[in-house]
Amino acid sequence: MRVLGNYAKSNPVFKKISQSFNRCPFPFAISIIFGFVIVIVVHTSLSLPSIALTEEKTVPKSQNPKFACDTFSRSHAFCNTSLPIKIRVQDIIKRLTLREKVAQLSSTAEAIERLGIPSYEWWSESLHGIGTDGPGVRFNGTIKTATNFPQVILTAASFNETLWTLIARAVGIEARAMYNSGQAGLTFWAPNVNIFRDPRWGRGQETPGEDPFTAARYAVAYVRGFQGEDIVAHTQEPSRLMLSACCKHFTAYDLDKWEGYDSSTFNAVVSEQDLKDTFQPPFKSCVEEGHASCMMCSYNQVNGVPACAHYDLYKTARSDWRFTGYIPSDCDAVEIIHEKQSYGKTPEDAVAAVLKAGMDINCGTYLLRHTISAIKKGKVEESSIDRALFNLFSVRMRLGLFDGDPKRQKYGNLGLRHVCSDEHRHLALEAAREGIVLLKNGGNILPLLKSQIASLAVIGPNANAPATLIGDYPGIPCKITTPLVGLQSYIQTILYAPGCDYVNCSSNEGFGEAARIAAKADAVVMVVGLDLSQETEGHDRVSLNLPGEQQNMVSEVARASRGPVVLVLMSGGPVDVSFAKTDPSISSILWVGYPGEAGGQALAQVIFGDYNPGGRLPMTWYPQAFTKVPMNVMNMRPNFSTGYPGRTYRFYTGTTVFQFGHGLSYSNYSYTFASMSINRIILPAFNNQVVSPNTEMASNHIYVDDNTVSCEKGKFNVQVSVHNHGRMDGSHALLMFAKSPATHRGAPQRQLIGFKRVHVESGRSTEVQFLVNPCDHLSTVTEDGRRILSPGVHIFMIGDAQHLVTLAIENNTYANGNG
């Protein structure tokens, strides 16, 4: 959700950035400039127009945050901390006039001065660090920078839930510190847990990838870390929060702008099978396990109904998943329901649709402008507003915003010293190192030995591009280390040429110089790929190839080089580098995503062997031919009659450049399922066991959605031995897949059911244990959207190792509930 509508039009800083962009020769989109101009000005020597500096002088410096329930309003019942939150919230609502109520339905909630309640800005961003998008965060006070971690897609490649939680916790600490300095709110709209369904999606970089299980685990880790570790779900009294996290965008949102389709008008036609099997699991886990206090509805329609007006979606979240937080719209999403989607004939119809469906707050001003009119025209009841206010004020209560001076509360000591701390900056480095994926290493050229490299050629448009390292939804980093700077710390003689001035690489004028230094150096590191001019919010890709003349540059430099060539790909989405994969003159390929402020240092450590890479791709790398598949077709499963190949590793039937989960190491690992691992499971009989309605694949199976107690009894452990045959100690991601009996149409080819980050010393082994819940991990979803567990042989796979487990049902004579 970028700066849209009224906020973008009225914000003077945004206007000045836009005007400066028009004078700026660099081909970045305005969305990029808004996030990065200050970063570039502060941390690089590039000559850019002076932007927003005079505007900052007019903005007050940081101060103590405003709060309710000071000496003026302390006597009100809603300030009585001994009362239950429900009673306190109801006390606020009953005191408000209709106009005051409506004024709370915007992301910029008005002050209620007569009650001593200050204004509140709901919109702040924290995707991979405190971001500049949205009006809630200001870097103009005592805190001027914040730790920028790798973009989410690279962090996901670590497959390390502990790391994910630590990052979220660090971002949360810095966010609370900024709040205490009067520079941020307490509600942040992250994480993005949509599925990276299509490799062209410009926002895929913001997500944990294409796998619903991985996205679900990331959602849980982020929310728990960010909101605070002492969260207790579904207690009678809602738990207190350090901050509020928001899982977005609910749901089936993964297209921004492609071939005439636009996120604001796109109707995602999704089958019940795909909805339950692919798109909903991250949000379900976000609520049920992460206990998120917010879930944002998306721009798009889902099967003809705007997501923000989709009663059935909200009912699933609130009734089935027991979601108790608040639901904001994406920015201006209510306005487009009427203005662009024509779902509501009038503005009042659009307002009524979202409020009656269960949405609580509008990012934008549409509800402010049209709600009272909607009530007067009888299109919506005031009770719908009271319901929304109850959710909104409950979250503010849980955050301590009605408990008096925040400096005297639990997190009141957090401040400047907790932002950009050594601990957080080292965590950013560790995250980048763990995420980097070694795609190719011909002849084991990597790691390079410093003793054998007297000179190094560093080439490519991303070799010294600070802004590119951060990716979408940036903040202002503590300190950026580019690949060029990182490599300079290892080799004294560095020869540098960008080859292409920009990522779009529209000219080959710089190729000659790049080839010349490649021929002189002992080794070459080429840093190419994408940036936000190629993929970002509002801009999907049309090609999977390297942009412009980049491929020709890479090949020309590789031919000219007299030493080994290391190709580094910086991107969010996959790139078809089949030419480099098969070119023997390109020794090694590394994918580094958008690696954050410490990315250059992490890359250098990997290249020179101070860190043994162990990341795995969290998405399939498709060939360029995949671009013939219509991006607007949401089907995950293949259709052999039409030649539709399906999507993601779970269903895709075509060729790949690199598979989901691919990742090499400087060590060779072997995996063995322990002989003591269980090979037969008998589950208690369920009273809803049925016979498959598909007679061609007749098989007993059971519905599992309402059998959590029985499912708990069926849990078992799988033990795996991991041996490191290499000369280096190594940490790498261990992925366990399962293939279940195909008892219905559309069953996945395999699915990830567990992962762990494992450190193994050279020449040693370690034991790893996975807890398997058959109902969660071995079940599949039928065409009518029902999750089933099929008896039979289930195959567990890690690397080349396999283990078979036979699942049986106790008293297997049940059918259709009759014994």
C-alpha positions in Angstrom: 0.0 0.0 0.0 1.8 3.0 -1.3 1.0 6.7 -0.6 -2.3 7.1 -2.4 -5.2 9.4 -2.9 -5.7 12.3 -0.5 -2.6 11.7 1.5 -0.3 11.8 -1.5 -2.0 14.8 -2.9 -1.9 16.8 0.3 1.5 15.9 1.7 4.0 18.7 1.0 7.1 16.5 1.4 5.7 14.1 -1.1 5.0 17.0 -3.5 8.6 18.3 -3.2 10.0 14.8 -3.7 7.9 14.4 -6.9 9.1 17.8 -8.2 12.7 16.9 -7.5 12.1 13.5 -9.2 11.1 15.3 -12.4 14.5 17.1 -12.4 16.4 13.9 -11.5 18.2 11.9 -14.3 17.9 8.6 -12.5 15.2 6.3 -13.9 13.5 5.4 -10.6 9.8 5.4 -10.1 8.3 7.9 -7.7 7.4 5.1 -5.3 11.1 4.4 -5.1 12.2 8.0 -4.7 9.8 8.5 -1.8 11.5 5.7 0.2 15.1 6.3 -0.9 16.0 9.8 -1.6 17.1 10.6 1.9 19.0 7.3 2.1 21.0 8.2 -1.0 21.7 11.8 0.1 22.9 10.7 3.5 24.9 7.6 2.7 26.4 8.0 -0.8 28.2 10.7 -2.8 25.7 10.7 -5.7 24.7 14.1 -6.7 20.9 14.4 -6.3 18.7 17.4 -5.9 18.2 18.6 -2.3 14.9 17.2 -1.3 12.6 17.9 1.6 15.3 19.5 3.8 13.5 22.8 4.1 10.3 21.0 4.8 11.9 19.1 7.7 12.8 22.4 9.4 9.1 23.2 9.8 8.3 19.8 11.4 8.6 19.7 15.2 11.5 17.7 16.6 10.7 14.5 18.5 8.9 14.9 21.7 7.1 12.7 24.2 4.2 10.8 22.7 0.7 12.2 23.3 -1.5 10.0 25.5 -5.0 9.8 27.0 -5.8 9.5 30.7 -3.6 12.2 32.0 -4.6 14.4 34.9 -7.3 16.0 32.7 -9.2 12.9 31.9 -8.1 10.4 34.5 -11.5 10.4 36.3 -13.3 8.7 33.3 -14.1 5.0 33.6 -12.2 4.3 30.4 -9.1 5.4 32.2 -9.6 2.9 35.1 -7.0 0.2 34.5 -8.6 -2.1 37.0 -11.6 -2.5 34.8 -11.8 -5.0 32.0 -10.9 -3.6 28.6 -14.3 -4.5 27.3 -16.0 -2.2 29.9 -13.5 0.6 29.3 -14.1 0.5 25.6 -17.8 0.5 26.0 -17.5 3.5 28.2 -15.7 5.5 25.5 -18.2 4.6 22.8 -21.2 5.6 24.8 -19.7 9.0 25.4 -19.2 9.8 21.7 -21.5 11.7 19.4 -22.1 10.4 15.9 -19.7 12.9 14.3 -17.0 11.9 16.9 -17.6 8.3 16.1 -17.2 8.7 12.4 -14.0 10.8 12.9 -12.4 7.6 14.3 -13.0 5.6 11.1 -10.0 7.0 9.2 -6.4 5.9 9.5 -5.8 9.4 10.9 -8.2 9.4 13.8 -9.2 12.8 15.1 -8.7 13.9 18.7 -11.6 13.9 21.0 -10.5 16.9 23.0 -13.4 17.1 25.4 -12.5 13.6 26.7 -8.7 14.2 26.6 -8.2 11.6 23.8 -5.5 12.7 21.4 -5.5 12.1 17.7 -3.9 8.9 16.5 -2.2 7.8 13.3 -2.8 4.1 12.5 -0.6 3.8 9.4 3.0 3.0 9.9 5.2 0.4 8.1 7.7 -2.1 9.3 8.1 -4.7 6.6 11.8 -5.3 7.1 12.6 -2.4 9.4 10.9 0.8 10.3 9.8 2.3 6.9 9.2 5.7 5.5 6.0 4.9 3.8 2.9 6.2 5.6 2.5 9.3 7.8 3.0 7.5 11.1 6.8 7.4 11.1 9.0 10.4 11.1 12.8 10.4 10.9 13.1 14.1 11.8 13.7 13.9 15.5 16.4 12.4 17.7 16.1 9.1 15.9 17.2 9.6 12.3 17.9 6.1 11.1 16.7 2.5 11.8 18.1 -0.9 11.1 17.1 -2.1 7.6 17.0 -5.9 7.4 17.0 -7.9 4.2 13.9 -7.8 2.1 11.5 -10.5 3.3 12.1 -12.9 0.3 15.8 -13.2 1.3 15.1 -13.6 5.0 12.6 -16.3 4.1 15.4 -18.1 2.2 17.1 -18.8 5.6 14.2 -21.0 6.6 15.0 -20.1 10.2 12.0 -19.4 12.3 14.2 -18.3 15.2 15.9 -15.7 13.0 12.5 -14.5 11.8 11.3 -13.9 15.3 14.5 -12.2 16.4 14.3 -9.8 13.4 10.6 -9.0 14.2 11.5 -8.4 17.8 14.4 -6.1 16.9 12.1 -4.1 14.5 9.5 -3.9 17.3 12.0 -2.6 19.8 13.1 0.1 17.4 9.5 0.9 16.7 8.6 1.3 20.3 11.7 3.4 20.8 10.5 5.7 18.0 7.1 5.9 19.6 8.6 6.9 22.9 10.5 9.7 21.0 7.2 10.9 19.5 8.2 9.7 16.0 5.9 6.8 15.4 2.6 5.2 16.4 2.2 1.7 17.8 0.2 0.1 14.9 2.3 -1.2 12.0 0.9 -2.7 8.8 3.2 -5.7 8.3 3.9 -8.5 7.5 2.9 -9.2 3.9 2.0 -12.9 3.9 0.4 -13.2 0.4 1.6 -16.1 -1.7 4.2 -15.3 -4.4 2.0 -17.0 -7.0 3.4 -15.6 -10.2 7.1 -14.8 -10.7 6.3 -11.5 -12.4 4.5 -10.0 -9.3 6.3 -6.8 -8.4 5.6 -7.2 -4.7 6.7 -10.9 -4.4 9.9 -9.6 -2.8 7.8 -8.5 0.2 6.5 -12.0 0.9 8.0 -15.2 2.3 7.6 -16.9 -1.1 5.3 -19.3 -2.9 4.8 -21.9 -0.2 1.7 -21.6 2.1 3.4 -23.5 4.9 6.5 -21.3 4.9 4.4 -18.2 4.7 2.3 -19.4 7.6 5.3 -20.0 9.7 6.8 -16.6 8.8 3.5 -14.9 9.8 3.5 -16.6 13.2 7.2 -15.8 13.8 6.9 -12.1 12.8 3.7 -11.4 14.7 4.8 -13.1 17.9 8.2 -11.3 17.8 6.8 -7.9 16.9 3.8 -7.8 19.2 5.6 -9.2 22.2 6.5 -12.7 23.4 4.0 -12.7 26.3 0.9 -13.0 24.0 -1.7 -15.4 25.3 -4.5 -16.3 22.9 -8.2 -16.3 23.5 -8.1 -15.5 27.2 -11.1 -13.8 28.8 -9.1 -10.5 29.1 -7.2 -9.6 25.9 -3.5 -9.7 26.3 -1.4 -6.5 26.3 0.7 -5.6 23.3 4.1 -4.0 22.8 3.0 -3.2 19.3 0.3 -4.2 16.8 1.2 -6.2 13.7 -1.0 -6.6 10.7 -1.1 -9.5 8.3 -1.9 -8.3 4.8 -3.4 -8.4 2.2 -6.6 -10.5 2.9 -6.9 -12.2 0.5 -5.7 -13.7 -2.9 -3.8 -10.5 -3.7 -0.8 -11.0 -6.0 -1.3 -8.9 -9.1 -0.5 -5.2 -9.3 -0.4 -4.0 -12.9 -0.1 -6.4 -15.8 -1.4 -6.3 -19.3 -4.4 -4.1 -18.6 -5.2 -5.7 -15.2 -4.8 -3.6 -12.1 -5.0 -4.5 -8.5 -7.7 -1.9 -7.9 -10.1 -3.5 -10.3 -8.9 -7.1 -10.6 -11.4 -9.9 -9.8 -9.4 -12.8 -8.4 -11.5 -15.9 -9.4 -10.4 -18.5 -6.9 -11.6 -22.0 -6.5 -12.6 -23.3 -3.0 -9.7 -25.7 -3.2 -7.1 -23.1 -3.9 -8.5 -20.7 -1.4 -8.3 -23.1 1.5 -5.2 -24.9 0.3 -3.0 -22.0 -0.8 -4.2 -18.4 -0.1 -5.8 -18.7 3.4 -3.3 -20.8 5.4 -0.9 -17.8 6.1 -3.7 -15.7 7.4 -5.2 -18.6 9.4 -1.9 -19.2 11.2 -1.3 -15.5 11.6 -4.5 -15.3 13.7 -4.7 -18.7 15.4 -1.0 -19.1 16.3 0.4 -15.6 15.9 -2.6 -13.9 17.6 -2.3 -10.9 15.2 -4.2 -7.8 16.3 -4.8 -6.6 12.7 -5.6 -8.1 9.3 -5.8 -5.8 6.3 -8.2 -6.3 3.5 -6.9 -6.0 -0.1 -7.9 -4.0 -3.1 -8.9 -6.8 -5.3 -12.3 -8.6 -5.6 -12.5 -12.3 -4.6 -15.0 -14.1 -6.9 -16.8 -10.9 -7.7 -17.0 -9.3 -4.2 -14.5 -6.6 -3.1 -12.3 -8.1 -0.4 -13.0 -5.2 1.9 -16.8 -5.8 1.6 -16.6 -9.6 1.7 -18.7 -10.8 4.6 -17.9 -14.5 4.2 -14.1 -13.8 4.4 -14.6 -11.8 7.6 -16.9 -14.4 9.0 -14.2 -17.1 8.5 -11.6 -14.9 10.3 -13.8 -13.9 13.2 -15.9 -17.1 13.7 -13.7 -19.9 12.6 -10.3 -18.5 13.4 -11.5 -16.4 16.4 -9.9 -13.2 15.2 -10.5 -10.3 17.7 -8.4 -7.5 16.2 -9.2 -4.7 13.8 -9.5 -4.8 10.0 -8.3 -1.8 8.1 -8.7 -1.3 4.3 -5.7 -0.9 2.1 -5.3 2.7 1.2 -8.3 4.1 -0.7 -9.7 0.6 -1.1 -13.2 1.7 0.0 -13.2 4.5 -2.6 -12.4 2.2 -5.5 -15.3 0.0 -4.6 -17.5 2.7 -6.0 -15.2 4.7 -8.2 -13.5 1.9 -10.1 -15.2 -1.4 -9.3 -18.8 -0.1 -9.6 -19.8 -2.5 -6.8 -21.6 0.2 -5.0 -23.9 2.5 -7.0 -23.2 5.4 -4.7 -20.4 6.3 -2.2 -22.9 5.6 0.6 -23.4 2.1 -0.9 -19.7 1.4 -0.8 -19.5 2.7 2.8 -22.4 0.5 3.9 -21.0 -2.5 2.2 -17.7 -2.5 4.0 -19.1 -1.6 7.4 -21.8 -4.2 7.3 -19.3 -6.8 6.1 -17.1 -6.2 9.1 -14.3 -3.8 8.1 -13.3 -1.4 10.8 -11.2 1.5 9.5 -10.4 3.1 6.2 -6.9 4.1 5.1 -8.1 7.3 3.5 -11.0 9.7 4.0 -13.9 8.0 2.2 -15.6 6.9 5.4 -15.1 10.4 6.9 -16.9 11.9 3.9 -19.8 9.5 3.4 -20.7 7.6 6.5 -23.0 10.1 8.1 -24.8 10.4 4.8 -25.1 6.6 4.6 -26.7 6.5 8.0 -29.1 9.3 7.1 -30.2 7.4 4.0 -30.7 4.2 6.0 -28.0 2.2 4.3 -26.1 1.4 7.4 -26.9 1.4 11.2 -25.0 3.2 13.8 -24.5 -0.1 15.5 -22.1 -1.1 12.7 -19.9 1.9 13.6 -20.0 1.0 17.3 -18.8 -2.5 16.3 -15.9 -1.1 14.4 -15.1 1.3 17.3 -15.1 -1.5 19.7 -12.4 -3.3 17.7 -10.4 -0.1 17.2 -10.4 1.1 20.8 -9.8 -2.4 22.1 -6.5 -2.5 20.3 -5.5 0.9 21.5 -6.3 -0.2 25.0 -4.2 -3.3 24.7 -1.3 -1.0 23.5 -1.5 1.0 26.7 -2.7 4.2 25.0 -5.3 4.7 27.7 -3.1 3.8 30.7 -1.5 7.2 31.3 2.1 8.3 30.7 3.8 5.6 28.4 7.2 6.5 29.9 6.0 4.8 33.1 4.8 1.7 31.3 6.6 -1.6 30.6 8.4 -0.4 27.4 8.9 3.2 28.5 12.7 2.9 28.8 13.2 2.2 25.1 14.9 5.0 23.3 17.7 6.2 21.0 20.3 3.7 22.3 18.0 0.8 21.3 17.9 1.8 17.6 20.7 0.8 15.2 22.4 -1.0 18.1 25.3 -3.2 17.5 23.1 -6.2 18.3 20.5 -5.2 15.6 23.1 -4.4 13.0 24.8 -7.7 13.5 21.4 -9.4 13.2 20.9 -7.7 9.9 24.3 -9.1 8.8 23.4 -12.6 10.0 20.0 -12.5 8.2 21.7 -11.6 4.9 24.3 -14.3 5.3 21.7 -17.0 6.2 19.5 -16.0 3.3 22.1 -15.9 0.5 21.6 -18.9 -1.9 24.5 -20.5 -3.8 22.9 -21.6 -7.1 25.9 -22.9 -9.0 29.5 -23.6 -8.0 31.3 -25.2 -10.9 34.6 -26.8 -10.0 34.0 -25.6 -6.4 35.5 -22.2 -7.4 34.0 -20.6 -4.4 35.1 -19.7 -1.9 37.8 -17.6 -3.4 41.1 -17.7 -1.5 42.5 -14.3 -0.6 46.0 -15.6 -0.9 45.4 -16.3 -4.6 43.6 -13.1 -5.5 45.8 -10.1 -5.9 43.3 -8.1 -7.9 39.5 -8.3 -8.3 37.3 -6.9 -10.9 33.9 -5.8 -9.6 31.4 -5.1 -12.3 27.7 -4.5 -12.7 24.9 -1.9 -12.1 24.1 -3.3 -8.7 27.7 -3.5 -7.5 27.6 0.0 -5.9 23.9 0.9 -5.7 23.0 1.5 -2.1 19.3 2.0 -2.6 18.9 -1.3 -4.4 20.1 -3.3 -1.4 17.1 -2.3 0.6 14.2 -3.2 -1.7 10.6 -2.1 -1.4 9.2 -0.4 1.8 12.5 1.0 2.9 13.6 3.0 5.9 16.6 5.1 6.4 19.4 2.6 7.2 22.0 2.9 10.0 24.8 2.4 7.5 24.8 0.7 4.0 27.6 -1.5 2.8 27.4 -2.1 -0.9 29.0 -5.2 -2.6 31.9 -3.0 -3.8 32.6 -1.7 -0.4 32.3 -5.1 1.2 34.8 -6.7 -1.3 37.2 -3.8 -0.8 37.7 -5.0 2.8 39.1 -8.3 1.5 41.2 -7.3 -1.6 43.4 -4.2 -1.8 43.4 -3.9 -5.6 39.8 -3.5 -6.8 39.0 -2.6 -10.4 35.5 -1.3 -10.7 33.2 -0.7 -13.7 29.4 -0.6 -13.7 29.2 -1.9 -17.3 25.7 -0.5 -17.4 24.9 2.8 -15.8 21.5 1.6 -14.7 19.7 -1.7 -14.3 17.7 -1.2 -17.4 21.0 -1.4 -19.3 19.8 0.2 -22.5 23.3 0.7 -23.9 26.5 -1.4 -24.3 28.8 1.6 -24.1 30.3 0.5 -20.8 30.9 -3.1 -21.9 34.4 -2.4 -23.3 35.7 -1.0 -20.0 34.1 -3.9 -18.1 35.7 -6.5 -20.3 39.1 -4.7 -20.1 39.3 -4.8 -16.3 38.0 -8.4 -16.3 40.9 -9.4 -18.5 43.4 -7.8 -16.1 42.0 -9.1 -12.8 42.6 -12.4 -11.1 38.9 -12.9 -10.6 35.6 -11.2 -11.4 32.5 -10.6 -9.4 29.6 -9.3 -11.5 26.6 -7.9 -9.5 23.6 -7.6 -11.8 19.8 -8.2 -11.6 16.8 -6.0 -10.9 15.8 -3.0 -8.8 12.6 -1.2 -8.0 12.5 0.3 -11.5 11.8 -3.3 -12.6 9.6 -4.7 -9.8 7.7 -2.9 -7.1 4.2 -2.1 -5.9 2.2 -1.0 -8.9 4.7 -2.5 -11.4 4.7 -6.2 -12.3 7.3 -7.6 -14.7 6.7 -8.6 -18.3 9.9 -10.6 -18.7 11.9 -13.0 -16.6 15.1 -12.3 -18.4 17.8 -9.9 -17.1 16.8 -6.3 -18.2 18.1 -4.7 -21.4 21.6 -5.7 -22.4 22.6 -7.2 -19.0 22.8 -10.7 -20.4 25.1 -9.6 -23.2 27.3 -7.7 -20.8 27.6 -10.8 -18.5 28.5 -13.1 -21.4 31.0 -10.6 -22.9 32.7 -10.1 -19.6 32.8 -13.8 -18.9 34.5 -14.4 -22.2 37.1 -11.7 -21.6 37.9 -12.8 -18.0 41.2 -14.6 -17.4 40.1 -15.8 -13.9 37.0 -17.3 -12.3 33.7 -15.4 -12.7 31.2 -15.1 -9.9 27.7 -13.9 -11.0 25.7 -12.3 -8.2 22.0 -11.8 -8.8 20.2 -9.0 -6.8 16.5 -9.3 -7.2 13.2 -10.0 -5.5 11.7 -12.3 -8.1 13.3 -15.1 -10.1 15.4 -14.4 -13.2 15.9 -16.8 -16.1 19.7 -17.1 -16.1 19.7 -20.4 -18.0 22.5 -19.0 -20.2 24.7 -18.5 -17.1 23.8 -21.8 -15.6 25.1 -23.7 -18.6 28.1 -21.4 -19.4 31.3 -23.0 -18.2 33.0 -19.6 -18.2 30.7 -18.5 -15.4 31.9 -20.5 -12.4 29.5 -19.6 -9.7 26.1 -18.0 -9.3 24.8 -16.4 -6.0 21.3 -15.0 -5.4 21.3 -12.3 -2.7 17.7 -11.0 -3.0 17.7 -7.4 -1.7 20.1 -8.1 1.2 19.6 -5.0 3.4 22.0 -2.5 4.8 24.7 -5.2 5.6 24.3 -7.0 2.3 27.6 -6.0 0.8 29.5 -7.3 3.9 27.5 -10.5 3.9 28.2 -11.2 0.2 31.9 -10.6 0.7 32.1 -13.0 3.6 30.3 -15.7 1.6 32.6 -15.2 -1.5 35.8 -15.4 0.5 34.7 -18.3 2.7 34.2 -16.5 6.1 30.6 -17.8 5.9 29.4 -21.1 4.4 26.2 -20.4 2.4 23.1 -22.5 3.3 20.0 -20.6 2.1 17.3 -22.2 -0.1 15.1 -20.7 -2.7 11.7 -19.9 -1.3 10.2 -19.7 -4.8 10.5 -21.6 -8.2 12.7 -20.0 -10.8 10.7 -20.4 -14.1 12.1 -20.0 -17.6 11.2 -17.0 -19.8 8.6 -19.2 -21.6 6.4 -19.0 -18.4 5.5 -15.5 -19.3 3.1 -16.9 -21.9 1.0 -18.1 -18.9 -1.7 -15.4 -18.2 -0.9 -13.7 -14.9 -4.6 -13.1 -14.2 -5.4 -16.8 -14.1 -5.4 -17.7 -10.4 -5.6 -21.5 -10.7 -2.8 -23.3 -8.9 -3.5 -26.7 -10.3 -2.5 -27.6 -13.9 -5.0 -28.2 -16.7 -3.6 -30.8 -19.1 -6.5 -30.3 -21.6 -5.5 -26.6 -22.1 -1.8 -26.9 -21.5 -1.9 -24.8 -18.4 1.1 -25.9 -16.4 0.0 -25.0 -12.9 1.9 -22.8 -10.4 4.5 -23.3 -7.6 6.5 -26.4 -6.9 3.4 -28.1 -5.4 1.6 -28.2 -8.8 3.8 -26.8 -11.6 4.5 -29.4 -14.3 6.8 -27.5 -16.6 10.6 -27.1 -16.7 12.4 -24.9 -14.2 15.7 -22.9 -14.1 16.0 -23.7 -10.4 13.5 -25.5 -8.2 12.0 -24.3 -5.0 14.3 -25.3 -2.2 17.4 -25.3 -4.4 20.6 -24.2 -2.6 24.2 -25.4 -2.5 26.9 -25.1 0.1 30.6 -25.3 0.4 30.0 -28.5 2.3 28.3 -31.7 1.1 25.6 -33.0 3.4 24.0 -36.4 3.5 20.7 -37.2 5.3 19.5 -40.4 6.9 16.1 -41.1 8.5 16.9 -42.8 11.8 15.9 -46.5 12.0 13.9 -45.7 15.1 11.7 -43.3 13.1 8.1 -44.5 13.2 6.8 -46.3 10.0 3.2 -46.9 10.9 0.6 -44.7 12.5 -2.9 -45.8 13.6 -5.2 -42.9 14.2 -8.4 -43.1 16.3 -11.5 -43.6 14.2 -13.3 -40.3 13.5 -17.1 -40.2 13.3 -17.0 -38.5 10.0 -14.9 -40.9 8.0 -16.2 -41.1 4.4 -15.6 -43.0 1.2 -14.1 -40.8 -1.5 -16.9 -39.7 -3.9 -14.5 -40.2 -6.8 -15.0 -43.8 -7.7 -11.9 -43.8 -10.0 -9.8 -43.2 -6.9 -11.9 -44.8 -4.3 -10.3 -44.7 -0.9 -11.4 -44.2 2.7 -10.4 -40.8 4.0 -11.4 -38.6 6.9 -12.4 -34.9 7.2 -10.0 -33.3 9.7 -11.3 -29.8 10.2 -13.4 -30.6 13.3 -11.2 -33.3 14.8 -8.5 -31.4 16.5 -8.6 -33.6 19.6 -8.1 -36.8 17.6 -5.5 -35.1 15.5 -3.5 -34.3 18.6 -3.4 -37.9 19.6 -1.9 -38.8 16.2 1.3 -36.7 16.5 4.6 -38.4 16.0 8.3 -37.6 15.6 10.6 -38.2 12.6 14.3 -38.2 13.4 16.9 -37.4 10.8 20.7 -37.6 10.9 22.6 -34.9 9.1 26.3 -35.5 8.2 28.7 -32.8 7.0 31.2 -34.3 4.6 32.9 -31.1 3.8 36.0 -29.3 5.1 34.0 -26.3 6.5 31.5 -26.1 9.3 28.2 -25.1 7.9 24.7 -23.9 8.7 22.1 -24.7 6.2 18.3 -25.1 5.8 16.9 -28.6 6.1 13.6 -29.0 4.3 11.3 -32.0 4.8 8.6 -32.7 2.1 5.8 -35.2 2.1 3.9 -36.8 -0.7 0.5 -38.1 0.3 -1.7 -40.6 -1.5 -3.5 -38.9 -4.4 -7.0 -39.9 -3.5 -8.7 -36.9 -5.1 -8.1 -34.5 -8.0 -5.7 -31.7 -7.5 -3.6 -33.3 -4.8 -0.1 -31.6 -4.6 2.9 -33.4 -6.1 4.6 -32.8 -2.7 4.4 -30.3 0.0 6.8 -28.8 2.5 5.8 -29.9 6.0 8.8 -28.9 8.1 12.1 -27.0 8.0 15.0 -26.3 10.4 18.2 -24.4 10.2 20.9 -26.8 11.2 24.6 -26.1 12.1 26.9 -29.1 11.5 30.7 -29.1 12.1 33.0 -30.4 9.5 33.1 -34.2 9.5 30.5 -34.5 12.2 26.8 -35.4 12.3 23.9 -34.0 14.2 20.4 -35.3 14.9 17.3 -33.3 14.0 13.8 -34.1 15.0 10.5 -33.1 13.3 7.2 -33.2 15.0 4.5 -34.3 12.6 0.8 -33.7 13.0 -0.9 -35.9 10.4 -4.0 -33.7 10.2 -1.9 -30.5 9.6 1.0 -31.9 7.6 -0.3 -34.9 5.7 -3.8 -33.7 4.8 -4.9 -32.3 1.4 -7.8 -30.3 0.2 -10.5 -31.6 -2.1 -12.1 -29.8 -5.0 -15.0 -28.6 -2.8 -12.6 -27.1 -0.3 -12.7 -29.7 2.5 -9.4 -30.8 4.1 -9.0 -34.6 4.3 -6.5 -37.1 5.6 -6.0 -40.1 3.4 -4.9 -43.5 4.8 -2.1 -45.2 2.9 1.6 -44.7 2.3 2.9 -41.2 2.9 6.5 -40.5 1.7 8.8 -38.2 3.6 11.7 -36.7 1.7 14.8 -34.8 2.7 17.3 -34.3 -0.1 17.7 -37.8 -1.7 16.6 -39.6 1.5 13.1 -41.0 1.8 11.1 -42.6 4.6 7.7 -44.3 4.2 5.0 -44.1 6.9 1.8 -46.1 6.5 -1.2 -44.3 8.0 -4.1 -46.4 9.0 -7.5 -45.7 10.6 -8.6 -47.6 13.7 -11.7 -49.6 13.0 -11.4 -49.1 9.2 -14.9 -50.3 8.6 -16.4 -46.9 9.1 -18.0 -45.3 6.0 -20.2 -42.2 6.0 -20.3 -42.3 9.7 -21.8 -45.8 10.0 -20.0 -48.5 11.8 
